[in-house]
């Protein structure tokens, strides 16, 4: 929910489940709500795969004001009259923020400069050097323009800041802008319909029934069914040579794969090393 930090969610899950090894996959800013994948126990090893997956957001941008944090939590740093911005102006500006773009991260972020998070410099009234980062905006759609508010839906790759997009859009339109509302509607394979509310978790008689299997994270990946010998070798962390079905193309270098026993048990994440060879990257069940 809005106003709750990602760390506070992790703390609540630890308290509710009694499990100490808990991690979230992708920070949500305090003004945001929506999907926050939380991994428990051995499933924390899946965090890197969730973080790397695309995320979908609904965002509302207010034109006419810039803030130091690029959202409504920050202090207003500049104002202007946005009344001259038309729907056609917004439609013309948006394509410039789609695809592979260079984006300057906000000062209020956890990115580091000389070992310190940028937000620490910002809280001291300082500005640290920042370099634009190449990020992917896979999809950017205008849902509504009700001046001075722009409602957007977008799918972005790892490292993209919706706050920066809101700020930069305002600058492009010549009237400043900042983010006033953000909902993450999907993170990798997990959508809002899959999410468990804080109230549901706290009220559940059996919290384990709310969990998803770790391999749900990898459902879009190629899968391999291993016989007893290969399953044993993978369980020992050994490289295995797997026969490829004739109708399947040669995997790309370093392509990932999820491996299962012939009984359907999730065993490991494998990486392709060429010539039919697969190296276990993370082993979840030893045979």
N, C-alpha and C positions, 0 to 999 in steps of 0.2 A: 504493500500500500504506500501512497505518497507519505513523505515525512519519516519513513523508516529506512535506515541505512542497510546496505547489504550485510555489513558485519553484524548488525543487530539481528537480522534474520538468521544468520549462522549461529549466533549465541542462543537464540530461542530454540532452534532445532537441537542443539547440543543439550540444552536443559530438558527438552521434552523427551528426547530419545535416550539420554544417558550415554551417547556416543561422543567421544572427544574428537575423533578424526572426521571433521566435517569441513567442507569447502564449497564456496559458490563459484559459478562459472560465468563471470561477466558482471562487473559492478553496475548497479543502477544508481543514478543520482537521486538525492533525497526528494526532488520534486517529481520523480518518475514513479510509475507503478507498472505492473504487468509481470511477465515471465522472468523468474530468476531461478535457473537450475541450481539445485543444491545436492551435492554428492556426499554420501556417507561411507565410512569405512574404506574397503578396497576400491569402491567406485570413485573415490577421489582421484584415482589414476586416469579417469576419463575426462577430467576438467580440461586438459589441453585440446581435446578433440571438440568439445562443445564450444570453447572460446574461439576456435578457428572457424566455426561454422557461421554462415550468414545469419543476421538478425533482422527482424522486421519491426518497424515502429509506426505509430501514429503520433504526429507532432503538430503542435500549434505554435506558430510564430506570431509575435506581436510587433508590428512595424511602428516606428516613431521614436524608439528608445533603444540605446545600447547600454549594456551593463558590463561590469568588470568580469563577471563570471559567465557571461553570455546567456544567462537564464534569469528568471524572476527572483532568485535567491540573492542576486548580487546588487551592488550599488549602481545607480544610474550614472553613466559617464558622459552621455551625449543625448540630445533630443532634437527632433526635427518634425516637420509637418508631413505626414504620409498621405494626405488627402489627394494628392495628385497622382498617386500610383493606381493604375488601372488594372483590370483583369488581364488585359493584353500584355501589359508590362510584366506581370508575374509569370504568365505563360511563356513569354520570350526569355525570361531569366533562368527558369528552372533547368532547361537542358544543359546549361553551363555547369551544373552541379551533379550531373549524372555521368556514369562511367568511371574510368580511372581519373582521379583528380588529385591535385596537390592541396593539402589542407593543413593550415597552421593550428596546432592544438591550443586549447585555451590555457591561460595561466593557472586557472583553478582546475588542475588535473594532477593525477598521481605520477605522471611522467617525471623523470628525474633530470636534474642538472647538477653536476659536480656532487653527486651522491645524495642530494636533497630533493624531495618532491617539489614540483613547481608551485603547488598551492601554499607551501610554507613561505616562499618568496612573496607570493601575492598577498598573503595575510600581513606581511611586514611592509606592504606598500611598494615592493620592489618588482622589477621586471627582469626575468632571466632570459638569456638568448634561447630562441626556439627555432627549429628548422621545420619547414613544411614537410609533411609526410605523404607518401603516395598511398591513397586509400581507394577502395572500390565502393561505388554506389550503384548497385546492380539494377535498382528500380527506384524511380522517383515520380510520384503521381500527385497532382493537385486535386484535392477532394472538394475544397471550397475556398472562396475568398470573400470574406465579410469584413470589409475594412474596419479596423486595421489588422484583422486576424487572418492568417493564412493557415489552412489545415492541409497537412501533407501525409502521405503514406510512403514509406520507403523501405527498401531492403538493402542493408549495407554489409560490407565485409569487416574483418577484424581491424581494429584501430581507428575506425571512423567515429568522429564526434558529431552527434546531431546538434549539439550546442554551437559548434563551430559553423556548421552548415546554416543554422538559423542566423547567426551573426553575419556571416559572409553574404547571405541572401539579402539581408537588410542593407548592407553596404553596396551591393550590386544595384539595388533599386534606388540608391541615393537618399535613403531616409532612416538608416539604422534599423536594428531589429534584435530581438532576443527570444529565447525559447520560454514559453509560459506553461506548456503542458507536454508530457511525454509518456506514452504507454508502449511498452515492449510487448508486441502481440505474438512474437515467436522468437525462439532461440534454438537454432539448429532444428531438430525434429520435434521440439516441444512447443506447442501452441497454447494459447489461453485456455482452450477447452480441456487441455491436459493438466492444467495447473491446480494446485491445492491451496486454498486460502489459509491465511494465518488462523482464522477461526476454526476451520475444518481440522487443521493439525492439532490445535489445542484441545478440541473437543472429541477427537477420535479415540474410541476405546482400543483400537488396534492400529497404531500408527504404521506398523510394517505393511499393512494392507494398502497403504497409500503409495508405496515405493514402486518405481519402475526398475526392470532388470537393467544392469549396466550396458548390455549390448543394444539397448534401444537407441543409444546415442549413435550407433554405427549402422542403422538400418538401411541407409542408402549405399553402403559399401558392398563390394563383391564378397561372397561368402564361400568358404571351402569346408567340405565335410571330410574329416580325416578318419582313416582306419586306425586300428588299435596301435600299430607300430608307429605311424606318424604322430598320432596323438601323444604317445609316450615321449617321443623325441622332442616335440614342441613343449611338452610339460617340463622337460629338462633344459629348455632354452636352446636347443640345438637347431641348426639350419636344416630344412627339409626340402627335398625335390618333389614337386607335385606335378602330376600329369594334367595337361590342359585339355579341356574338351575341344574337339576340332572346330566347333562353330564359334568359339570364343577367340577374340583378338589377343595378341600378345600384350600383357599388361605394360603400362608405362613404367619407366624406372622409378623406384621408390614408391610404387603404388601400394596402398594399404589393403588389407584383407582381414575379415573376421573369420576365425577358425572354430569349428565345432567338432565334437566327437560324433561317432555314428549314432550315439544315443540322443544327440541334440543338445548336449551340454556345451555352453560357451567356454572355450578354452583360452583363446589368446588373440591378440592383434599381431598380424604378420606384415612384414614389408618385403616387397619384391626386390631381389638382388640380381635378376637376369638369369637366363638359361634355365628357367623353371624352378629356380631356387628361392625359397622364402625364409626370412629370418624372423624369429619371434621378437617382437618389440616389447610387448607386455603380456605376461602369462597370468591368467586368472584361475586356472584349475590344472593342477598337476595330475597326470594319469599314472 
